[in-house]
């Protein structure tokens, strides 16, 4: 077997470089080796592919290339043994199918007004005339959306406890210690809640207790069910036709939690960066929102073409998933001119696909217009992954990002506090701005040269 080219440096050094700057490493390797290259993990080759043709093979060659859950075993402490990332075959397909109704159709429409209300709830807490960090602020908004859409909670003692526990848990899960411990299991020693790993387990236990209590209450009071994901799952049946256990229900939530809070908050924060850095983009968005007149219908907002283009361009530059779900070659297959043997791991590099100059001229430039001028295939633009492992919450995430942005733009005057260019920093699987994006909330009416038109503030010419 002739593998694609591989960097000629020791494996341990390569892993350190990847951990320190994964996007920089990908850029460097792509410049050296092109659309396909190999990284050795001990004796196992990991082949990275970024061309659209290679992406199509990864997603469509489901007999030769399998998306095995065992490849994600190292994240079991995060997502649980019954999480979608670890399940295969019938169990994976069935449980993924259970989640889909809550993220589509009339169900998702019902979330619209709540998302706008929750955005205002958090934004109103920001003091006027003072700086704030956009990323943690957007995390607060997306966490509120999670509590509402996933669990149906927006008030009460359990809501308050769950909000506090989830915020602490998800922040700690992104810490350096947890990241290293997932890679080196011998560090996963429970020496009590005052030890690093013991504290992590204690936070999960607090979450479990609150969730199991909510499940128990709802099983006893079936009439209290709502439109949230938890309500959908409590009386759902697994692939054997039996009611799902509390643990099976619980394990479907962690990946939704991390994606729902951090991935969405990252995308919204980068959107704010580009919108407030580029006046022409902001002006066009404000005009488009104003074109709706007095309508506040969320379904009309999400159909705005330029808003959609802006969100797509944000997700192109820093996608919510920079690489695909890892897959394993089950039987020999030729990929981009290389014969890959069974046991080879293959990963699609979404980040590099989105930086392809042939697909996206001037890829480092923020140009939403490219999404108005061209329709990209699912192998050219894939911010939520693809194939059977595509993010199940994609529709809700896009819905949320658009509504949060439209609400902020139409109701609040903001400005960037720092004019310096922002750079991404890896936090778990996401890459928010390194600084957290320092912004300021200004007075609602800055001066008399502004007029309020259909809910949107416009600067008037001199």
N, C-alpha and C positions, 0 to 999 in steps of 0.2 A: 504493500500500500504506500503510495506516495502522497504524503500529507501536504496541505498548503504550507507556505513558509511560516516559520516560527521565530520569535526573537531569540537571539543567541546570548541570553543572560541567564544566570541561575534562577531556578524556579522560585526560591524563597524571596529573591530580590524582586522578581516580577510580581509576586503576590503583594509585596509591600508597596510597590509603585501603583498597582491597581487599587489597593485600599486607600492610598493617599490621594489619588487623583484619577478616578476611573474614566471620566470623560476625556481628560488630557491624554491618557494612555490610548484610548480608542482612536482619538484623532491622530496620534503619533503612529500607531500601527497601520492605520488606514493609509496614511501618507506614504509609508514604507512599502506596504504589501498589497494594497488595493482592497477589493471588496470581499476577500476571503483570507483568513489567516488562522494560525493554530496557536493555542496556549496549552502547554503541557501541565497537567496536574498530576504529579508523580509520573506514573506510567500511562495515564489516561489522557488521550488528546481531546481538547475542547476546541472545536472549530467554530469560529465566528463568521457569520455571513451577513452582508448588508445590501446586496443588490436586490432589486425587485424580483428578478428571476429566481434567485436563491430563496427569498422569502416565500415565494409561491410553492417551491418544492417542499420547504419545511412544513407548510400548512396543509398541503394536499397529498403528500406521500405518506399517508397515515398507516400503511402496512409496513413500509420499510423504516419509517422514522416515527417512534412512539413517544408521546408526552407522558412519561411514567412519573407517578407521584413520588416514587422512592427517591427521585433526584432532589426532592425538596425536604427530605427527612431532617436535615439540620435545622429547619425552622419550625419543627413540630412544637417546641416549647412556646412559640409565638402563636401558632394557628391551631393547635390541637390535632390529635390523631385522626379526627373525622372531618377536618377542614377540607375545602375543595382543592387546595393545593396538593394534598397528599392522597386524594382519592383517585381511583382509576375506573375505567370501564363503565359498567351499568350503574354502580354507586355514584360515580362522578356525574354521569349524564342525568340521572334521576334527581339528584339533589340540586344540581344546577338548574334544572327545569322547575323545581319547587320555588326557587328564588325569582325567576323571571317575571311572573305576573306583578309582583310588587314594584318592579322597575320599569313598567311599560304601560301604555294605554291610559285608560281612565284613572287608574290608580296614581300614576305619576302626575296627572293633571291636578289631582286633589292636593298635592304637595305645594303647588305653585305659590298660592297666597301666603302659606305658612313660611316659605323660604324668604319671601320679601319682608314679612313681619319680623322674622328672626334676625335678618340683616339689620333692619332699623333698630331693633332692640339692642344689639351690640354696638352699632355705630353711635347711637345716642349717648352711650356711656363715655365717649371720647370727649375730653375737655376742648373747648374752642381755643385756638391760639397756641396750643401746645403740641409738641411732637409725639408721635406714637410709632411703634413698629408694626408694619402692615402684616407681616407673616403671622406672628402670634395672634394678632387681632382677627385675621381670616380663619385661623385655627379655632378661635372661639365661635365664630359663625358656623363653620362646618361641623363643629361638635354639637352645637345646638340642633342643626339639621339632622345629624345622626340620631340624637336622642328622640327626636320627633318622628322621623321616617322609619328608623329601624325598630325602635322600642315603643313608640306612641306615647312618650313621656314629655311633658313640658311644664310640670309644676308638681309640688308635693315633696315630702321628705325623701322618698326613694329617688326621685329625679335629681334632687340636690346632691345626694350621696353618690349616685352613679356619675353625675357630671364631674364631681371632684375626683373620684377614683379613676375614671377613664382619662382625664387630663393628666394626672400624675403618672398613670401606668404607661400611656402612649409616649409621653416625654421620656420616661426612664427607658422604655424599650428602644429608643433611638440613641441611647447613650453609648459611648465608646466601650464601656465594660460589657454591656449586653451584646454588642456587635462582635466583640472578640470572643465572648463565651459561646456564642452560637457556632463559631468556627472551630473552637477548641473545647469540646465537651468536658474535658477533665476539670475545667474551671467552674462547671455547674455544680457547685457544692452548697447544699443547704445547711448552713451553720446557724440558723435562726434568723429572724427578721432583721437583725442588725448587721448581718453579713450581706454583701452585695447581691449574690444570687438568691439568698433567702428573702431579702426585701422584694425582689422581683416576683418570687413565687407568692409572697404574702399579698402583693397587689392583685395578682391574678385571683387569689382566693377570695379577696374582698369583692372583686367583680363577679365571680361565680356565685357567691352568696346572694348578692343583690339580684342577679339575673334569675337564679333558681327560685327565689322568693316571688319574683314577678310572674314567672311561669306557673308556680303553684297557685297563686291568687287567681290567675286568669283561667286555669283549668276548673277552678271551683265556681267561677262566675263567667260562664261563656258569653253572656249578654254584654259584657264589658269590652268585647273585642272591637278593634278599630281597623284602620286601613294600613297599619304599619306591618313591617316584615315579620316581627315576632308573632303577631296575631295570625299571620298566614301560616306560620310553621307549627304552631302549638298543636293543631289538630290535623296537620299533614301526615301522610303515611310514607314510610320509607319504601325502598325497592322490593321489600318482601311483603308489603301490604300491612305492616304493623305501624301503630303510632310511633313516631320518633321519640326516643328517650330524651330526657333533659340534656344529657351530655351531647347527644347528636345535634340537638338544636343549638346548644352553646358553641360548638365547634364550627358552626357556619358563620359566626359573627366576627371573629378576630380579623380575618383578611378584609372584610367589609369595613371594619372600624378604621384600620390603618389607611386603607385606600380612601375611605369616605372623608376622613379628617385631613390627613397630610397631603395626599395627592391633589385633592381639590383645592386646599388652601395654597399649595405651591402654584397651581395654575392661576388662581385668582390674583395672587401676589405679583406674579410676573406680568399678568394683564395690566394691573395698576401701574407697574413700572413703565411699560411701553406706552400706555395711554397718556400718562402724565409726563413722559419724557418727549413725546412726539405730538406737538399741538395739532397738527393736521389730522392725526388719527382721532384725537379727542373731539375735535370740532365736527368731524364727519359722523362720529358716533352720536354726539348730542343732537345733531340735526336728524339723524335717523330715528332716535327715540322720540323726538318731538313730533315726528311725522305721524305718530300713532294718535295724536290728538288727546282726548280725555280718557282714552282706553287704558286700563291697567290690566287687561287680560294677559296672564302669563303666557298663554299659548300664542298670542300675537307677538309678544316680546321675543320669544325664542325663535321665531321664524324670521326675524330681521336679518337680511343677508349680510350686511357689513359687520354686525355684531358676531354672526357666525364665523365670518372670515377672520376677524380679530382673534377669536377663541381658537380657531384652527391653527393660526400662525403661532400663537403662544405654545400650543401643544406640539407643534412641529419642532420648534427650537429646543424645548425641554419637555419631551413627552412624559406622561405619567409613568410609563414603563420604558426605560432606556434600552432594555433587552427583552427578548421573549422568554417565555417559560422554557427552561432547558429540555431538550429532547435527546433520546438515545437512538442510535442507529441499530435497528433490530436485524436487518439483513442488508447485505452489500448494496450500495446505491451510488450512482455518480452524481455529484453536486458540483456544478460549475467547472467541470473538467477534471475533478478529482474523484477517485474511487474510494469511498469511505467504508471501512470495515465495521462489522458488528461490535458494539461496545463503545464506539466513538460518540462523544457528546457533541451536539450541535446546537448553537444558540444564534438566533437572529438578532442583529444589533440595530434596533430601531433608531437609536440616536444617529448612527452613521447613515442609515437610509434617508433620514430627514435632512442630512447635511449634503446629500448628493447634488453636485453642481449641475448635472444634466437634468435632474428633476426640478431643482430649486435654484435657479441662478441667484448669485449673491446670497448664499445660504445664511450668512451671519447677519444680514440685514432684515429688519422687521418689515415685511411687505405683505399685509393682509390681502392686497389686491390679487395676489397669485391664486387665491382660492375663489375669486370671482371670475377669473379668466380661464381656469382649467379644473376639470374634474379628475381627481386622483384615484387610482385603484386602491383596493385594500392591501396591496403589496407595496404601495408607494407611500401611503400615509396611514399609519397604524399606531396612533398614540396609546391605545388601550390593548395592544397585542393583537393576536389573530388566531384563527382556528378554534379548536374545541376549548382552548384555555383563555380565550378572550375575556377581558374583565366583564363580569355580569352586571356591574353597576354603571357601565358606560353611559347609558341613556340618562340616568339620574344625575351623574356627574356633570354632563354637558348642560342639562336642564338647570342645575344648581349654579354652575359657573356663570351662565348667561344672566340669570335672574339676579344674582348677587351684584354683578357688575352694573346691570341696568339700574338697580335700586340705588347703588352708591353714586353713580354718575348723575342721576336725575335729582337726587335729594341733598347731596353734600358737596361742599367746596373743599377740595383737597389740593395739596401741592407736595412735590418731592422736597425733602429737607436737604438732600445731598445730591449735587449735580454730577458727581462722579459716576462712571459706568459701573453697573453691578456685575458680579461674577457669581456663578452657581457654586454651591457647596453641598456635598453629599450628606444627607441626613436620612439614614435608612436607605430606602429605595428611591427617594426623591431628591431633587436638587433645587431648593429654594435659593433666593439671593443670600449671599454670604452675610450681609449686614442685617438681614431681616427686613430690609427696606424701610428706612426712616421717612415718615411722612408727617404732614401737619394738617389738622382740620382747621379751616379758616372760617371766618364769619359767614353766615348764610348769605348776607348781602354785603359784598366788600365795599362797594361804592355806588353812586347813583347812576353810573354808566351801565348798570346791569338791569335787565328786565326779566321777569319771570314769565315764561311762555310754556303753557301746557305742562307744568311740572318740571321744566328744565331751565336752568339758568344759562343765559347767553351774554357774553360780553358785547357791548355796543361799540361801534366804531367811534373814533374821536370826532 
